[in-house]
Amino acid sequence: MLAILLAHVIAALAAPLCVRVSGRNAFYVLALVPLGGLGWVIANWGSTEQVRVAWAPSIEMNIDLRFDSLAAVMSALVLGIGTLVLFYCARYFQDDEPRLGVFAAEMVAFAGAMFGLITSDNMLLLFVFWEATTVLSFLLVGHNAEQAVSRRAAIQALLVTGAGGLTMLVGIIILGRAGGSYLLSDLLARPQPPDGIAVNVAVVLLLIGALSKSAIVPLHFWLPGAMAAPTPVSAYLHAAAMVKAGVYLVARLAPVFASSPPWHPLILTLGVASMVLAGLRSLQVYDLKLVLAFGTVSQLGFLILMVGLGTPDAALAGVTLIVAHAFFKGCLFMVVGIIDHGAGTRDLRQLSGIGRRAPALCGVAVLAALSMAGIPPMLGFLGKESALAAILDTDTLAGPGRIALATGVVLGSMLTVGYSIRFVWGAFADKSGRFSTAGADDHDRHHVQDRGLRDKSNRQWHAPGALLLAAPAVLAVASLAAGFAAPWLDELLDPYAKSLPGVLDSHLALWHGFNVPLALTILIIAAGFVLFGVRARIGEPARPRLGNADRAYDATLAAMDRLSMRMTGAVQRGSLPLSQATILGTLIILPVALLAMGTRTGVELRLWDSPLQLAIGAIMAAMAFSATLLRNRLASVLVVGVTGYGCGVIFALHGAPDLALTQFLVETLTLVFFVLVLRAFPSEIEDSRTAAFKMRRAVLAAGVGATVAVLAAFATAARSTEPIWHLIPDAAYIFGGGKNAVNVLLVDIRAWDTLGEISVLVVAATGVASLVFRSRRFGSAPRAVDAPDYDPDLVSWLPAGRLVDRRERSMVLQITTRLVFPTIMVLSVYFFFSGHNAPGGGFAGGLTAGLALTLRYLAGGPYELGEALPVDAGHLLGAGLALAAGTASGSLLFGAPPLTSAIWEATLPVIGHIKLVTALFFDLGVYLIVVGLVLDVLRSLGARLDKELGTDETASANGGFRS
């Protein structure tokens, strides 16, 4: 299973290159990936396979995969139909299709994500794949991003299914806590299902996620809108992916939670409502894809209520319907794509005579439509007959409940027959006065994309090629063959049905004799023909009595926008002091209120350990107070910097040299960055901005300081067990192989935190560059050869030293920089390599290198920065993040949790004994990110600002003004 997932990941990454090399034929190669996975599924059918890879065992976040009877059925559909859809894509698209390589990658990744979702045993992992399908469907539906309708449909699908997924996550957490495990297999193996209010709430939340994913009323409206996607996406999304995820989840949970109080009211009521309402809409719309889309919503309601009924007979009927639906719906969507290719329209009012010109295509569509309508001997008939029998014989519902459910299913099935006939008639029948296929060249296969109605002058029929027709033909023939192979199919599907509590009494067969389900089938077919006959009277009303879900969605978004604007206007008035006061006031009120209401803890404070600490604290307080009085901006920054250095000294006095070193380096760089920015401001604060003493600000400042001090005291006093820091030194050496507990903590024990923090650094660098640069965010700093007055014959202590204006040039600084820069860089490398056992590490080493670059910039100007490190800052940031993430996941290849360190020791000639810890590579990523951040800030706030200031000064000298 892991190999199948990994194969899909590799294929998705390689897809753009394959398409660039082979064009649309690359889809044939990509189709081999799900086809290989299908081979594994077939080879392991009937067995139970489990895979467990440790990820974060302490929080039960592991890669737990399980392959059983239900997973086998769903995996076969996902991989099998995925193979056919990719095969279909090779002839559906043309080589000049925009973003075809990206589309191919997303399709392959979509198949892999669905397979991962189906085989996930850990519910948290299932959620990860669940949201992956949401994101990928967003990208696929919005493939034609230049069209407003595609963008709207993609965002709508993302918001609805994403919100449902987040709701489901809450349910997963509640259920995992209440049930004692996040593994589905553990929940299914329990003799008694978990119960209680918390479990019932969790079940409702899980069902909301499943119903939103499977487009069940009232969350169905995103699915018809998703028809803006290319037809292959629609075929796969409706047949085997995305919408089947919700059905799968209900089927997976039904053996345990079908008896839960909220289960049947939600599942059965909404399932029947979806069948009837969406079936009615399918008789009203005119776009063939919309007919099938609303038909999918109707069929999904049928599937949901059958797999959710909770009896073995209903489960067998439900899984049979899942297979049948995958076959006929995938086939019919691909048929619509062929019609759109050949005729240039999907409007059934404009189509006529295609059945005469394309009898093979018509035959394929008729077979699939017969299965959709439940006509014997198709597979759809087997599922519908079994479903009617299971509903009539169920003992989980009282008599009136059985009758109401059977009535709803019969009514929905009648509508299904009606829109199935309407689809075939609309697509293939001769309609006088409509679109004519005469005079077309059968060999002209002009490509027409899914963009709605076309100009009538272009509507000429272009016959499909054999390869384009092959994929839907396979599914249509499979629908027919499966009907005749009912006993064999029964053996494949009944293992899942037997997993539900109760006895499996039914079996799949084309003939069960004359019985009530057969009579209902005859009634359904006859009523379906009647509905087709009166279809003209079932037009879409101008004002639907039950409302319009799509308009309700728009109204909801508009209301949320208005609420957001009002809230933003209330708390963000454009005043920085007001915003700061709001934040700081909240910091004071909430913690103090909670402390006042909570249990008090005795606090014992020791003001200082030595008089030196008192002296340093007094200096820091004096400097902080001075910052509020000084009018010179640079002086204010310097005195604030003294408070930071004082904090570093206190760290050193307490035996934390690593923290002290980092504090000194950060404080120095911060001062430099402040100075770079302050160059654009006047040296003194203007009189108009000088504020007199304000009591409210003083009280707020004093309150914040007191609150932080009190919180720190209470947090320290609240500890009731041995502090964890007592264990860290030994854990650092035993598990991380290092004596520097601080560094090992950052790159090993709590490396997940560090990975998140360096990701924030990358985002911060991007933000700085975005604020300063209007076009390209990253780039290399300019080199001396790029300067307009560069003279290669001039000799200088620094390569770009001669380019600095004489009034600002300092020979002493340039000479010192020339001598000191290599030493600082060597020190940076030393800090990097020694950090695992001595003060230092990637962060300290990167900061040291950043100081060296800053020195080069201050001595030689912006061009010297390019000479010191002629590398794109974005490349450094990306390489560092990729290296850190790669190191994090690399341990998985060796069967260990991510970010698990491995230690290699060896004795080399001359060098002696060495020890290499894999965390060093993670630390190297941190080093590169810090250097990239410093380089980007210097390039943005330094070199770029120099250019802007120089332009302003030139304008001022020419009679202009400085902005």
HUDA-V543155 format. One record per residue. PHI is phi in radians with two decimals (NA if undefined). OMEGA is omega in whole degrees, 0 to 359 (NA if undefined). NEAR is the number of other C-alpha atoms within 12 Angstrom. Layout:
# HUDA-V543155
PHI/OMEGA/NEAR, PHI/OMEGA/NEAR
This chain:
# HUDA-V543155
NA/176/37, -1.10/179/29, -1.11/179/21, -1.14/178/32, -1.09/180/33, -1.12/179/23, -1.09/178/29, -1.19/178/37, -1.11/180/27, -1.11/180/22, -1.12/179/35, -1.13/179/35, -1.21/182/23, -1.51/186/26, -1.01/180/37, -1.02/178/28, -1.16/179/24, -1.08/180/26, -1.17/179/34, -1.13/182/22, -1.41/188/17, -1.90/182/20, 1.19/183/28, -1.16/178/34, -1.14/177/28, -1.08/179/36, -1.10/177/44, -1.11/179/29, -1.19/181/29, -1.13/180/47, -1.13/179/38, -1.19/182/26, -1.19/176/38, -1.14/178/46, -1.14/175/33, -1.09/176/26, -1.09/177/36, -1.09/177/32, -1.05/178/21, -1.14/179/25, -1.07/180/33, -1.12/181/24, -1.13/183/15, -1.86/180/22, -1.10/179/25, 1.61/179/22, -1.86/176/19, -1.99/181/22, -2.02/179/25, -2.32/177/22, -2.29/178/21, -2.35/176/28, -2.11/182/29, -1.16/177/26, -2.15/174/28, -2.39/187/23, -1.02/184/17, -1.14/179/9, -1.98/177/16, 1.06/177/25, -1.73/181/28, -2.18/176/30, -1.52/180/37, -1.91/179/34, -2.02/181/35, -2.52/180/34, -2.01/180/36, -2.32/186/32, -1.11/179/33, -1.18/178/45, -1.10/179/41, -1.12/180/38, -1.09/182/42, -1.17/179/46, -1.13/178/48, -1.07/179/42, -1.20/182/44, -1.06/184/50, -1.38/181/47, -1.17/180/41, -1.23/174/46, -1.04/177/52, -1.09/181/42, -1.16/180/46, -1.16/176/57, -1.11/176/48, -1.07/178/39, -1.11/181/46, -1.06/183/46, -1.10/178/34, -2.06/177/34, -1.31/182/43, -1.58/170/37, -1.82/182/26, -1.12/182/22, -1.60/178/16, -1.07/179/26, -1.07/175/21, 0.96/183/27, -1.17/179/34, -1.11/178/36, -1.14/178/27, -1.05/179/40, -1.07/179/48, -1.08/181/33, -1.18/179/38, -1.15/179/54, -1.15/178/53, -1.11/178/44, -1.06/178/44, -1.08/179/53, -1.12/179/43, -1.13/178/44, -1.14/177/47, -1.10/177/50, -1.10/179/47, -1.10/184/43, -1.21/184/50, -1.64/180/48, -1.27/174/44, -1.65/177/39, -1.41/183/38, -1.12/177/42, -1.19/176/37, -1.17/176/34, -1.00/179/38, -1.12/179/40, -1.04/178/29, -1.19/178/34, -1.01/180/46, -1.26/175/36, -1.10/177/31, -1.14/178/41, -1.09/181/43, -1.15/181/30, -1.17/177/38, -1.15/175/49, -1.03/180/40, -1.19/182/36, -1.29/178/42, -1.12/179/45, -1.59/182/34, -1.00/177/41, -1.49/190/32, -1.19/180/24, -1.29/180/14, -1.72/181/18, -1.09/182/17, -1.14/178/24, -1.21/180/31, -1.12/180/25, -1.10/181/30, -1.09/181/33, -1.14/181/35, -1.16/179/34, -1.09/178/40, -1.09/181/46, -1.12/183/35, -1.17/184/28, -1.19/182/42, -1.26/177/41, -1.16/177/34, -1.12/176/27, -1.09/178/33, -1.13/178/38, -1.15/175/29, -1.07/179/29, -1.12/179/37, -1.06/177/32, -1.06/178/28, -1.10/178/32, -1.08/181/40, -1.14/180/32, -1.10/182/30, -1.16/178/36, -1.11/178/30, -1.25/183/21, -1.25/182/23, -1.52/178/30, 1.44/180/20, -2.84/175/27, -1.67/181/33, -1.55/177/35, -1.09/181/36, -1.09/177/28, -1.18/179/24, -1.14/181/30, -1.25/184/26, -1.49/182/19, -1.22/179/18, -1.12/177/11, -2.16/180/16, -1.18/177/27, -1.13/181/29, -2.43/182/24, 2.05/182/18, -1.10/181/16, -1.07/180/22, -1.15/179/31, -1.10/176/27, -1.10/179/27, -1.08/179/34, -1.08/179/45, -1.08/180/35, -1.14/177/30, -1.09/180/42, -1.18/177/49, -1.06/177/40, -1.09/181/39, -1.17/182/47, -1.19/177/48, -1.19/180/45, -1.18/182/50, -1.64/172/53, 0.96/178/50, -1.56/178/50, -0.92/10/41, -1.69/181/33, -1.78/187/38, -1.60/195/43, -1.18/181/40, -1.23/186/42, -1.23/174/48, -1.05/178/43, -1.13/180/35, -1.20/177/44, -1.21/173/47, -1.17/179/41, -1.24/173/42, -0.99/185/42, -0.99/177/47, -1.01/177/50, -1.14/179/47, -1.05/181/44, -1.06/183/48, -1.30/182/49, -1.09/183/47, -1.44/188/52, -1.45/191/48, -2.42/186/48, -2.25/174/52, 1.01/186/52, -1.20/178/49, -1.35/181/48, -1.12/179/50, -1.14/177/47, -1.08/179/50, -1.06/182/49, -1.10/178/44, -1.10/179/46, -1.11/181/45, -1.21/184/45, -1.53/185/42, -0.99/180/41, -1.03/183/37, -1.79/192/34, -1.93/179/41, -1.11/179/40, -1.57/179/28, -1.18/184/32, -0.94/183/19, -1.43/189/26, -1.16/185/36, -1.11/179/33, -0.99/180/23, -1.28/187/32, -1.11/187/44, -1.28/181/40, -1.12/182/31, -1.23/177/39, -1.11/179/44, -1.15/179/38, -1.06/178/37, -1.13/179/44, -0.99/188/43, -1.35/185/38, -1.16/180/39, -1.22/176/44, -1.09/177/46, -1.11/179/37, -1.12/179/37, -1.14/177/42, -1.50/185/43, -1.94/185/33, -1.47/186/32, -2.04/176/32, -1.37/183/37, -1.02/179/44, -1.17/177/47, -1.23/175/39, -1.00/179/41, -1.24/182/52, -1.14/177/46, -1.17/174/45, -1.11/177/51, -1.12/177/52, -1.01/179/51, -1.09/180/50, -1.17/178/57, -1.11/174/57, -1.04/177/53, -1.09/181/53, -1.10/182/51, -1.06/183/56, -1.24/180/51, -1.29/180/50, -1.26/180/48, -1.63/182/52, -1.13/171/49, 1.65/176/44, -1.98/179/42, -1.03/180/41, -1.11/178/44, -1.16/179/50, -1.13/178/52, -1.11/177/50, -1.12/181/49, -1.12/181/50, -1.22/175/50, -1.15/178/48, -1.14/177/49, -1.05/179/51, -1.14/181/49, -1.08/180/46, -1.09/179/55, -1.07/181/49, -1.16/188/51, -1.31/182/51, -1.33/174/51, -1.07/179/53, -1.09/186/51, -1.18/177/53, -1.16/177/51, -1.17/174/50, -1.10/178/52, -1.07/177/50, -1.07/178/47, -1.16/178/52, -1.11/179/50, -1.13/175/42, -1.04/189/39, -1.43/185/40, -1.86/180/48, 1.39/179/35, -2.70/174/39, -2.07/182/41, -1.34/184/32, -1.15/176/37, -1.34/183/27, -1.84/183/35, -1.76/179/39, -2.82/172/33, 1.37/182/31, -1.22/179/42, -1.06/178/28, -1.25/184/21, -1.41/181/30, -2.34/183/30, -1.09/179/19, -1.13/178/26, -1.08/178/38, -1.08/179/35, -1.08/178/28, -1.07/181/39, -1.14/180/45, -1.12/178/36, -1.04/180/42, -1.14/180/47, -1.16/176/46, -1.08/178/41, -1.17/178/46, -1.10/181/52, -1.40/180/50, 1.37/181/48, -1.69/177/37, -1.19/7/32, -1.76/187/30, -1.32/180/40, -1.09/178/48, -1.05/177/51, -1.15/178/46, -1.01/181/50, -1.13/183/52, -1.21/177/54, -1.07/179/49, -1.11/180/44, -1.14/179/48, -1.08/179/42, -1.14/181/38, -1.14/179/39, -1.18/183/45, -1.20/184/32, -1.76/185/28, -1.16/177/32, -1.87/178/21, -1.49/179/28, -2.12/174/24, -1.26/183/14, -0.94/179/15, -1.05/178/15, -1.12/178/22, -1.08/181/24, -1.13/180/18, -1.12/180/20, -1.15/179/39, -1.10/179/37, -1.10/178/24, -1.09/180/32, -1.16/178/45, -1.11/179/40, -1.09/177/35, -1.11/179/42, -1.19/175/50, -1.05/178/38, -1.10/179/47, -1.08/177/53, -1.08/181/44, -1.07/182/42, -1.35/173/50, -1.17/177/44, -1.12/180/40, -1.09/178/40, -1.10/182/46, -1.12/180/39, -1.11/183/31, -1.15/184/39, -1.50/193/50, -2.20/186/40, -1.30/173/28, -1.40/178/23, -2.21/183/21, -1.09/179/13, 1.43/180/12, -1.80/183/22, -1.03/181/31, -1.84/180/29, -1.80/184/34, -1.26/173/18, 1.41/181/13, -1.58/176/20, -1.50/184/16, -1.12/184/19, -1.68/179/15, -1.50/183/18, -1.93/179/26, -1.06/185/27, -1.41/176/29, -2.21/182/33, -1.48/181/32, -1.32/181/41, -2.34/175/30, 1.42/184/29, -1.32/179/25, -1.92/177/21, -1.15/185/15, -1.07/182/18, -1.18/181/14, -1.72/186/22, -1.47/174/31, -2.21/187/36, -1.32/176/38, -2.13/187/31, -1.12/180/34, -1.33/174/37, -1.37/183/24, -1.12/182/20, -1.20/178/23, -1.20/182/34, -1.46/188/39, -1.09/185/29, -1.08/178/42, -1.13/179/48, -1.13/179/34, -1.06/181/35, -1.20/179/44, -1.14/179/42, -1.14/178/30, -1.11/178/34, -1.11/179/47, -1.30/183/35, -1.13/181/27, -1.13/177/35, -1.12/179/38, -1.32/180/24, -1.68/185/21, -1.00/180/32, -1.08/178/21, -1.14/179/16, -1.13/179/30, -1.06/179/33, -1.16/181/22, -1.35/188/30, -1.75/186/39, -1.25/176/33, -1.02/177/29, -1.18/181/39, -1.06/181/40, -1.28/179/27, -1.35/178/29, -1.49/180/32, -1.13/181/27, 2.08/183/18, -1.94/177/21, -1.45/182/28, -1.71/187/21, -1.68/174/32, -2.62/183/35, -1.43/177/40, -2.82/177/30, -1.26/184/31, -2.34/175/20, -1.93/182/18, 1.56/178/11, -1.37/182/13, -2.58/183/16, -1.10/178/21, -0.98/179/30, -1.13/178/27, -1.08/178/18, -1.14/178/29, -1.09/178/36, -1.08/178/26, -1.08/181/22, -1.08/182/34, -1.14/180/34, -1.09/180/25, -1.16/178/26, -1.10/177/34, -1.14/178/25, -1.13/179/22, -1.07/177/32, -1.12/181/31, -1.15/181/20, -1.82/184/18, -1.04/181/27, -1.13/180/16, -1.47/181/14, -1.77/180/22, -1.26/180/19, -1.27/181/18, -1.23/180/16, -1.12/179/11, -2.28/181/10, -1.01/182/15, -1.14/181/10, -1.61/180/14, 1.49/181/15, -2.12/185/22, -1.12/180/27, -1.14/178/25, -1.20/176/17, -1.10/176/18, -1.07/179/26, -1.09/180/20, -1.14/178/14, -1.13/179/17, -1.10/180/18, -1.10/178/14, -1.12/178/14, -1.15/177/15, -1.10/180/14, -1.13/179/14, -1.10/179/14, -1.10/180/15, -1.14/179/15, -1.19/178/14, -1.15/179/13, -1.12/179/15, -1.15/181/14, -1.36/186/15, -1.88/181/19, -2.20/183/19, -1.67/182/16, 1.47/180/12, -1.87/179/13, -1.12/177/12, -1.03/180/17, -1.17/179/18, -1.12/178/18, -1.11/180/20, -1.11/179/24, -1.12/181/21, -1.14/183/19, -1.22/176/25, -1.10/176/25, -1.09/178/18, -1.05/180/23, -1.39/191/27, -1.22/187/21, -1.12/180/17, -1.08/181/25, -1.15/179/23, -1.12/179/15, -1.17/177/15, -1.13/181/20, -1.16/181/15, -1.49/185/10, -1.47/179/12, -1.34/182/11, -1.36/179/15, -2.12/178/18, -1.11/183/15, -2.02/175/17, -2.08/183/14, -1.95/171/14, -1.96/190/11, -1.14/178/14, -2.80/178/16, -1.67/180/14, -2.65/178/14, -1.04/180/13, -1.11/177/18, -1.10/178/23, -1.09/180/19, -1.11/180/18, -1.12/179/25, -1.08/179/26, -1.13/178/19, -1.10/179/25, -1.07/179/27, -1.13/180/22, -1.13/179/19, -1.14/178/26, -1.11/178/26, -1.16/180/20, -1.11/181/23, -1.07/179/23, -1.41/185/26, -1.87/185/20, -1.21/177/23, -1.75/178/22, -1.38/185/22, -1.11/182/28, -1.12/179/27, -1.10/179/25, -1.09/180/27, -1.14/182/31, -1.14/182/27, -1.23/174/28, -1.15/177/31, -1.08/179/33, -1.09/179/32, -1.12/177/31, -1.17/178/34, -1.12/177/32, -1.08/177/31, -1.10/177/31, -1.09/179/31, -1.11/179/30, -1.10/175/31, -1.01/182/22, -1.13/180/22, -1.13/181/22, -1.58/176/18, 1.37/179/15, -2.15/183/23, -1.11/179/26, -1.10/179/36, -1.13/179/33, -1.08/179/27, -1.04/180/33, -1.11/180/35, -1.09/179/31, -1.09/181/30, -1.15/180/32, -1.11/181/30, -1.11/180/30, -1.13/179/30, -1.10/179/35, -1.09/177/29, -1.06/179/29, -1.09/181/31, -1.13/176/34, -1.06/180/26, -1.10/179/28, -1.06/181/30, -1.29/184/27, -1.16/177/25, -1.07/181/21, -1.50/181/25, -2.02/172/19, -1.08/184/16, -1.17/182/18, -1.88/174/19, -1.23/183/20, -1.09/180/14, -1.04/181/11, -1.17/181/9, -1.74/179/9, -1.43/183/16, -1.70/174/15, -1.28/181/14, -1.08/180/11, -2.12/185/12, -1.07/183/12, -1.09/179/15, -1.18/179/21, -1.12/179/16, -1.13/179/18, -1.10/180/25, -1.10/179/24, -1.13/179/18, -1.13/179/25, -1.14/179/27, -1.05/180/20, -1.15/180/20, -1.11/180/27, -1.08/180/20, -1.13/181/20, -1.15/179/25, -1.06/178/26, -1.09/180/18, -1.14/180/22, -1.19/179/26, -1.09/178/20, -1.19/183/20, -1.30/183/18, -1.33/182/21, -1.17/182/15, -1.98/179/12, -2.18/182/10, -1.15/180/10, -1.04/183/12, -1.22/183/12, -1.15/176/14, -1.15/183/12, -1.61/188/16, -1.12/181/25, -1.00/178/23, -1.17/180/21, -1.12/180/23, -1.09/182/29, -1.38/183/25, -1.27/186/20, -1.63/184/26, -1.80/178/37, 1.18/181/33, -2.39/180/38, -1.64/178/24, -1.49/186/33, -1.07/182/36, -1.13/181/39, -1.16/179/45, -1.12/177/43, -1.06/184/36, -1.32/188/37, -1.83/182/47, -2.39/188/41, -1.10/179/32, -2.12/183/27, -1.16/177/32, -1.06/177/26, -1.08/181/17, -1.11/178/31, -1.07/177/33, -1.16/182/20, -1.19/179/22, -1.24/173/38, -1.12/177/26, -1.12/177/20, -1.07/178/32, -1.10/178/36, -1.10/179/23, -1.10/178/23, -1.10/178/36, -1.10/179/30, -1.13/178/20, -1.06/180/29, -1.12/181/33, -1.19/180/20, -1.23/186/19, -1.62/184/27, -1.76/180/24, -1.49/184/13, -1.90/184/10, -1.41/186/16, -1.36/181/26, -1.96/179/34, 2.75/179/31, -1.47/174/32, -1.16/182/38, -1.14/179/30, -1.71/184/29, -1.05/181/30, -1.16/179/21, -1.46/181/19, -1.24/182/24, -1.16/182/12, -1.87/180/16, -1.29/178/19, -2.18/183/17, -1.16/182/17, -1.46/180/10, -1.32/181/15, -1.89/181/13, -2.57/177/23, -1.12/177/25, -2.11/184/36, -0.95/181/34, -1.90/184/37, -1.10/181/40, -1.20/183/32, -1.44/178/32, -1.33/179/28, -1.00/184/17, -0.99/181/12, -1.20/182/9, -1.93/184/17, -1.42/177/23, -2.17/180/23, -1.14/179/22, -1.07/180/17, -1.14/180/23, -1.17/179/29, -1.13/179/21, -1.06/180/22, -1.10/180/31, -1.04/182/29, -1.45/189/18, -1.52/186/22, -0.94/179/29, -1.06/180/21, -1.15/180/18, -1.12/180/27, -1.16/176/31, -1.11/177/19, -1.09/178/27, -1.07/179/35, -1.15/178/29, -1.08/178/24, -1.00/183/34, -1.10/185/35, -1.35/183/33, -1.55/189/30, -1.08/183/40, -1.30/182/40, -2.21/182/29, -2.51/178/24, -0.94/181/33, 2.52/182/39, 2.08/183/45, -1.12/181/44, -1.18/179/49, -1.14/178/46, -1.10/178/41, -1.14/177/43, -1.12/179/41, -1.12/176/41, -1.08/177/41, -1.10/176/43, -1.13/177/40, -1.09/177/40, -1.12/178/46, -1.10/178/44, -1.10/177/36, -1.05/181/40, -1.18/181/45, -1.14/182/35, -1.45/187/37, -2.02/178/41, 1.46/185/43, -1.08/180/44, -1.23/179/40, -1.20/177/43, -1.10/177/42, -1.15/178/35, -1.28/182/26, -1.22/182/36, -2.58/182/32, -1.39/183/26, -2.27/176/25, -1.15/180/27, -1.04/178/37, -1.09/178/37, -1.14/178/28, -1.13/180/33, -1.11/180/37, -1.14/179/30, -1.12/179/28, -1.12/180/35, -1.17/179/36, -1.13/180/27, -1.16/179/30, -1.14/180/39, -1.16/178/31, -1.14/176/25, -1.14/180/36, -1.08/183/36, -1.60/183/28, -1.09/181/25, -1.16/178/24, -1.10/180/25, -1.16/180/20, -1.85/176/16, 1.34/180/20, -1.99/177/22, -1.07/179/28, -1.07/180/36, 1.11/173/43, -1.52/184/34, -1.45/171/36, -2.00/185/29, -2.10/175/19, -2.05/178/16, -2.16/180/14, -2.73/175/13, -1.97/184/12, -1.92/176/10, -1.06/178/8, 1.23/184/7, -1.22/180/9, 1.69/184/10, -1.40/178/12, -2.24/177/15, -2.32/181/23, -2.01/177/22, -1.89/183/32, -1.11/176/33, -1.08/178/48, -1.05/180/41, -1.23/173/33, -1.09/179/44, -1.11/177/47, -1.10/175/39, -1.07/176/42, -1.07/180/46, -1.02/182/41, -1.14/181/45, -1.17/180/46, -1.12/178/46, -1.10/179/45, -1.10/178/46, -1.12/179/47, -1.09/179/46, -1.06/181/49, -1.21/178/48, -1.14/178/47, -1.12/179/49, -1.21/183/44, -1.43/184/39, -1.40/179/36, -1.75/185/42, -1.07/181/35, -1.15/180/34, -1.17/174/29, -0.99/181/27, -1.11/180/24, -1.13/180/21, -1.14/177/24, -1.10/178/20, -1.14/180/18, -1.15/180/19, -1.15/178/18, -1.12/179/16, -1.12/180/15, -1.16/179/14, -1.14/180/12, -1.58/178/11, 1.69/180/10, -1.54/179/12, -2.47/180/13, -1.60/182/18, -1.31/NA/14
